Amino acid sequence: MIESREELKEYIFADNAGQQRQNLKWKLISRYARYPQQRIRKFKYYLRMQEYYINTARGNKFKGLMGLYYERKKNRLGERLGIEIGPNCFGKGLQIYHSGIIVNTAVRAGENCRLHGGNCIGNNGKTEAVPRLGDNVDIGYGAVLIGDIRIADGCVIGANAVVNKTVEKKGSTVVGIPAKAVK
């Protein structure tokens, strides 16, 4: 959770660390050409700003309004990108490679999670319980994580996998429908 300006800077820096360094020429080209990765970077920035203002408001009306302002900007951009992520779901180092991502607002994930797109992470429709993800989890394209499950640190979820059971072993690779660990 972002509780200070220093933590906000750490989160934003960590979120952008996996991406290519941008000089002025590259920034101008990517903005003019409207590269999706540039808009995803902006979405993550709005998400972190919303988290900062929500977590530090504590009755301050200005910070509360700023949190609402950044939530609106994030949601408008998210509608165009097809990304729906609530505040305080992911630790620092979040990487998003493609759009089409829906994450329940109650989900809690560790640091350095990677979402490759087309992901759904949430409850199973029968209960309100949602997945909890460890650090360095890599979720492949089209993967679905549903229900009251835990994913251990360093796990890799394969493309189009449907994970509905807990993965306890660190560094596991999980694939299939329903997902099973492979050697």
C-alpha positions in Angstrom: 0.0 0.0 0.0 1.3 3.4 -0.9 1.4 5.6 2.2 3.9 8.3 1.3 5.3 10.3 -1.6 8.5 8.2 -1.5 6.6 5.0 -1.8 4.6 6.5 -4.7 7.8 7.2 -6.5 9.1 3.6 -5.8 5.9 2.1 -7.1 5.9 4.1 -10.3 9.6 3.5 -10.9 9.1 -0.3 -10.3 6.1 -0.4 -12.6 8.1 1.2 -15.4 11.4 -0.7 -14.7 10.5 -3.6 -17.0 9.9 -1.3 -19.9 12.3 0.2 -22.3 14.0 3.5 -21.3 12.4 6.3 -23.2 14.3 9.3 -24.6 12.6 12.4 -25.9 12.5 11.1 -29.5 10.9 7.8 -28.4 8.3 9.6 -26.2 7.2 11.8 -29.1 7.0 8.9 -31.6 5.0 6.7 -29.2 2.6 9.4 -28.3 2.0 10.4 -31.9 1.7 6.8 -33.1 -0.5 6.0 -30.0 1.3 2.8 -29.1 -0.8 0.7 -26.7 2.1 0.3 -24.3 2.3 4.1 -23.8 -1.4 4.1 -22.8 -0.9 1.1 -20.5 1.9 3.0 -18.8 -0.4 5.9 -18.3 -3.1 3.6 -16.9 -0.6 2.3 -14.3 0.4 5.9 -13.4 -3.2 6.9 -12.8 -3.8 3.7 -10.7 -0.8 4.5 -8.5 -1.9 8.1 -8.1 -5.4 7.0 -7.1 -3.9 4.6 -4.6 -1.7 7.4 -3.1 -4.5 9.9 -2.7 -7.0 7.3 -1.3 -4.5 5.9 1.2 -3.3 9.3 2.4 -6.6 11.2 2.4 -7.6 10.5 6.1 -10.5 13.1 6.0 -8.6 15.6 3.8 -11.2 16.8 1.3 -8.6 17.9 -1.3 -6.8 14.5 -1.3 -10.2 12.8 -1.4 -11.1 14.8 -4.5 -7.8 14.1 -6.1 -8.3 10.4 -5.5 -11.7 10.7 -7.3 -10.1 12.7 -10.1 -7.4 10.0 -10.8 -10.0 7.2 -10.4 -12.1 8.8 -13.1 -9.0 9.3 -15.4 -8.0 5.6 -14.8 -11.5 4.3 -15.4 -11.9 6.3 -18.6 -8.6 5.1 -20.0 -9.4 1.6 -18.7 -12.6 1.5 -20.7 -10.7 2.2 -23.9 -8.0 -0.4 -23.0 -10.3 -3.0 -21.6 -8.5 -3.0 -18.2 -10.4 -3.0 -14.9 -8.1 -3.0 -11.8 -9.1 -1.6 -8.5 -6.8 0.3 -6.1 -4.4 -1.5 -3.8 -4.7 -4.9 -5.6 -1.1 -5.2 -6.7 2.3 -4.5 -5.1 5.0 -2.6 -6.9 6.4 -3.8 -10.1 3.1 -4.5 -11.9 3.6 -5.4 -15.6 0.7 -5.3 -18.0 1.6 -6.5 -21.6 -1.9 -6.4 -23.3 -5.4 -5.4 -22.6 -8.5 -7.3 -21.6 -7.8 -7.7 -17.9 -10.4 -7.8 -15.2 -9.4 -8.0 -11.5 -11.8 -8.1 -8.6 -11.2 -5.2 -6.2 -10.7 -7.6 -3.3 -7.7 -9.4 -4.9 -4.3 -9.0 -3.2 -1.2 -9.7 -5.1 2.5 -9.4 -4.2 5.3 -7.6 -6.0 6.4 -8.0 -9.7 3.3 -9.6 -11.0 3.0 -9.9 -14.8 -0.3 -10.0 -16.6 -0.1 -10.9 -20.3 -3.7 -9.9 -21.2 -7.1 -11.5 -21.5 -7.0 -12.4 -17.8 -9.8 -12.6 -15.3 -9.0 -12.8 -11.6 -11.9 -12.9 -9.2 -14.5 -14.9 -7.3 -16.2 -18.0 -8.6 -19.8 -16.7 -8.5 -20.7 -18.9 -5.5 -18.7 -17.1 -2.8 -17.1 -13.7 -2.4 -13.6 -15.2 -1.8 -11.0 -14.2 -4.3 -7.4 -15.3 -5.2 -4.3 -14.2 -3.3 -1.2 -14.1 -5.4 2.4 -14.2 -4.1 5.4 -12.3 -5.5 6.7 -12.7 -9.0 3.6 -14.5 -10.4 3.5 -14.6 -14.2 0.0 -15.0 -15.6 -0.2 -16.1 -19.2 -2.6 -14.8 -21.9 -6.2 -15.8 -21.3 -5.6 -17.3 -17.9 -8.5 -17.3 -15.4 -7.9 -17.5 -11.6 -11.2 -17.9 -9.7 -12.3 -18.7 -6.1 -10.6 -18.8 -2.7 -7.2 -19.9 -3.9 -3.6 -19.0 -3.1 -0.8 -18.8 -5.7 2.7 -19.2 -4.3 5.7 -17.0 -5.1 7.3 -17.3 -8.5 4.6 -19.4 -10.1 3.9 -19.3 -13.8 0.3 -19.7 -15.0 0.1 -20.9 -18.6 -1.9 -19.4 -21.4 -5.7 -20.2 -21.2 -5.3 -22.0 -17.9 -8.2 -22.1 -15.5 -6.9 -22.1 -12.0 -9.5 -23.0 -9.3 -7.3 -24.8 -6.8 -4.4 -23.5 -4.6 -0.9 -23.8 -5.9 1.4 -24.2 -2.8 4.7 -25.1 -4.3 6.9 -22.0 -5.1 8.1 -21.7 -8.7 5.5 -24.1 -10.1 4.3 -24.0 -13.7 0.5 -24.5 -13.9 -1.3 -25.3 -17.2 -4.6 -26.7 -18.5 -8.3 -26.7 -17.7 -8.6 -27.3 -14.8 -5.0 -26.2 -14.2 -2.4 -28.8 -13.0 1.3 -28.4 -12.1 3.7 -29.7 -14.7 7.3 -30.8 -14.2 
